[in-house]
Amino acid sequence: MAPTPGGALRSSLCRHLFFYLLVLCFFCDACKKVALKVPFHLQADTFVGRVNLEECLKSADLIHSSDPDFRILEDGSVYTTKNIGLSSEGRTFAILLSDSQKQEQKKIEIALLAPEKKIPMKRHAKDKTLKRTKRRWAPIPCSIMENSLGPFPQQIQQIQSDSAQNYTIYYSISGPGVDKEPFNLFYIERDTGDIFCTRAVDRETYDSFQITGYATTPDGYSTDLPLPLLIKVEDDNDNAPCFEDMITFNVIENCRVGTSVGKVVATDRDEPDTLHTRLKYTILKQIPENPKHFAIHPDTGVITTILTPDREACPTYILHVEARDMAGQSFGLSSTATLTIDIRDENDNAPTFRKTSYVTEVEENRINVEILRMDVEDKDLPNTPHSRAKYIILKGNENGQFQITTDPNTNAGILHVVKPLDYEAAHQIILQVGVVNEAEFSKGTSSRGITTCTTSVIVNVKDTDEGPECQPPVTVISSKDGMVAGKEIRGYTARDPETHSNEGLMYQKLKDEDNWFQINEKTGNLVTTKVLDRESPFVKNDQYNVTVLAVDKVGRSCTGTLVVRLEDENDNSPIIKKNVTICRHGDEVGMIEAVDHDGPTNGPPFKFTLDNQSSKLWTIQKKSDTSALIHPKEGLKSDFYSVFLRVEDRHGLGQVSHLKVKLCDCTLPSDCKMIPGRLREVSPSNIHLGKWAILAMVLGSALLLCVLFTCFCVTTKKTVQKCFPEDIAQQNLIVSNTEAPGEEVMEANIRLPTQTTNICEPVICSGTLGGQGTKTGGQQSFEMVKGYTLESTKSGGHQTLESYKGSGQGLVDTGRYAYTDWHSFTQPRLGEESIRGHTLIKN
């Protein structure tokens, strides 16, 4: 293939440059020589190796190659510029380094070594056995170029064993790229040990391969240990920098020069810390183009301001930013990004009125009416606190008759009349109105002399025929507490503003809560209809309010309030607020509290005094102006008591109060569980029994007598009941053969007790059949248990059978009496009791 004319010219220039550099080499200091082992054939733009330039000259600003077939990058990477074939002797060239400032030059000699070709040797048959000896079998550095164009298979390395000098050695490899993913990327010639690459490799996918080499004899004997071999993939600049999708920054307006706006970041997938990933940033374009407001740091990507931005001039800027690798060299890969910079608003513009003065008019006595709208302009961002207006009336509104607000939709100022204007008082009012923003002005605005904008408003008041005026709206008069009905007091008076008099006005009463007054329609004076009572619930703070309506002839009206202030009179006595509970196990004292509905001048201090009856059981001691302590005297039992005491105010007005006191066995009053019953210390003069109470007492007494009489009759009947006592030893019963006790019954047949006891003791009768006590021939026997007595109803004295029989009768056994004596003793008395019971029941 014949070369082109352009190629010939380029070759001629390269030869001249090479000659110049070769001459320059004689005047340079040489650094350490570097040897690079490469294959016999090198393609154009093939990575040969990397040289550490900083070890030779750190401050080199000019890097050249003495051989035009090679180019040197800033990081020391060596690339071919065309296809090169090496002989077995290899090839050498120099890298020339120079520092123009220090006038210093150095060179690095590079030796390219081609692989050696060796003839494989076979092991002789006479060598029956092999012994493994220590031989040179060390890993050799190896690398392949990313995205190599071939031709493939491409030799990348050769491994050899010293055993090959004496024996036939077969070489093999295993690991990633061979028998692991990615499969069949590498293979080795069995006899020579040359390792070949079969296709291109992407470094971003596989940055290196760790494979293992083996040396064995034909019969499988390993002459050396396995050889670890690292194959590194040299990076090719095949990835351009990449930005984020959307980039938006913002910065406040009027910021200082040099303020940081933001930082753009681009990423590069190539090998880090190489020229392939060393990025440079550049602003390609700014919209709008002029003036230039922003700059970008080429290494960090930080964007800063170089001119103070103004939002009102331009609210948004668009920048086109480029990131280029290879340290920004023209042959580096690049990408661009579009970023937006928004300028944040600050309150640096004051609102201004569109007019310097305004004129308006309004009728007098009109209220809550809009009379004027004022428009303003503000350059700041609309609908924000920086532009929303706030209006202030600076002068002319001392009486508070005007109010100004802001229309939220138009930002205009709306002037209202909130209190009625009086044409007779002022025909014209001049207001000075100012406007500011809701937000305060920024700090930088004060240096520019921004002030509050003002305007003047002339308000003309139109005269109208007015209705009555109720001025002042509240009138206060004084009256005595307790004023009787029918008294006339001064009322509320309105006036006509046109005539300045109250003639022709009519008055009506709108509000009078307790209906205390009647109103004179012509004069407005009030006449009492009730006694004025300061203690009425309708009186608040000694004041009673009456609302009055004044109406003129055409029906226009006004309202006013008449406040009647009642002067306190001492017409209420102090009263006790609540009853008292006294605990014996506590302080054994109760507190009495009193209250007076009169004012302070007719109220406490109070005086507490017990009446004569209560002072015998209680003592009282003053505690404060409105309270006293009551103590029970010794020996007073726990019960409910009624205590009478007199309470007087400071002027001696008082009354006797009835205090209920509960004296209880407790520690705290809340622990007292006494049930209310009869009160002690009831004064006879204050308690009277009614007819129903007397009737109840009589009926109760009669019922009690009936019950007692019934018990007596039952007891008497049981006494005469026939009894059949058992015949027990030592029993005092006589067996009688008669049918019934007759006159032949002896005194010994009946035994009565000689000892007298209470009549309430029961009479016991016992009897049995059989033995001595059995009834024979109808004979009966009786025995009276000791303790039975009778009371005489006639004489009222206590009488027994002994007294009845008489002491003159001589008896052998004083405990036995004749039946006739018993019969004579009991029958008259039973008759008397029967008559008495009948009389009680009748009554």
Sequence and secondary structure as in RCSB ss.txt:
>XXXX:A:sequence
MAPTPGGALRSSLCRHLFFYLLVLCFFCDACKKVALKVPFHLQADTFVGRVNLEECLKSADLIHSSDPDFRILED
GSVYTTKNIGLSSEGRTFAILLSDSQKQEQKKIEIALLAPEKKIPMKRHAKDKTLKRTKRRWAPIPCSIMENSLG
PFPQQIQQIQSDSAQNYTIYYSISGPGVDKEPFNLFYIERDTGDIFCTRAVDRETYDSFQITGYATTPDGYSTDL
PLPLLIKVEDDNDNAPCFEDMITFNVIENCRVGTSVGKVVATDRDEPDTLHTRLKYTILKQIPENPKHFAIHPDT
GVITTILTPDREACPTYILHVEARDMAGQSFGLSSTATLTIDIRDENDNAPTFRKTSYVTEVEENRINVEILRMD
VEDKDLPNTPHSRAKYIILKGNENGQFQITTDPNTNAGILHVVKPLDYEAAHQIILQVGVVNEAEFSKGTSSRGI
TTCTTSVIVNVKDTDEGPECQPPVTVISSKDGMVAGKEIRGYTARDPETHSNEGLMYQKLKDEDNWFQINEKTGN
LVTTKVLDRESPFVKNDQYNVTVLAVDKVGRSCTGTLVVRLEDENDNSPIIKKNVTICRHGDEVGMIEAVDHDGP
TNGPPFKFTLDNQSSKLWTIQKKSDTSALIHPKEGLKSDFYSVFLRVEDRHGLGQVSHLKVKLCDCTLPSDCKMI
PGRLREVSPSNIHLGKWAILAMVLGSALLLCVLFTCFCVTTKKTVQKCFPEDIAQQNLIVSNTEAPGEEVMEANI
RLPTQTTNICEPVICSGTLGGQGTKTGGQQSFEMVKGYTLESTKSGGHQTLESYKGSGQGLVDTGRYAYTDWHSF
TQPRLGEESIRGHTLIKN
>XXXX:A:secstr
    HHHHHHHHHHHHHHHHHHHHHTTSEE   EEEE  SEE TT EEEE  STTT TT  EEEESSTTEEE TT
 EEEESS EE  TT EEEEEEEEETTTTEEEEEEEEEE           TT               EEEETT   
 SSEEEEE   GGGGTS  EEEEESBTTTBSSTTSEEE TTT EEEE S   TTT SEEEEEEEEE TTS B S 
 EEEEEEEE       B  S EEEEEETT  TT EEEE   B  S TTSGGG  EEEEEEEES SS  EEE TTT
 EEEESS   TTT SEEEEEEEEESGGG TTS EEEEEEEEEEE  S S  EES SEEEEEEETT  SEEEEEE 
EE  S TTSTTT EEEEEEES TT  EEEEE TTT  EEEEE S   TTT SEEEEEEEEEESS   HHHHHTT 
  EEEEEEEEEE      B  SSEEEEEEETT  TT EE     BBTTTTB TT EEEEEE TT  EEE TTT  
EEESS   TTSTT BTTEEEEEEEEE TTS EEEEEEEEEEE  S    EE S EEEETTTT  EEEEEE SS G
GGS S EEEE HHHHTTEEEEE SSSEEEEEE TT  SSEEEEEEEEE TTS EEEEEEEEEEES SSGGG    
   EES  GGG    HHHHHHHHHHHHHHHHHHHHHHHHHHHHHTS       TT       SSS  TT  GGGE
E  SS   TTS        SGGGS STT       TT  EE TTT  EE HHHHH TTS  S TTEE HHHHHHH
HHHHHHHHHHHHHHHHH 
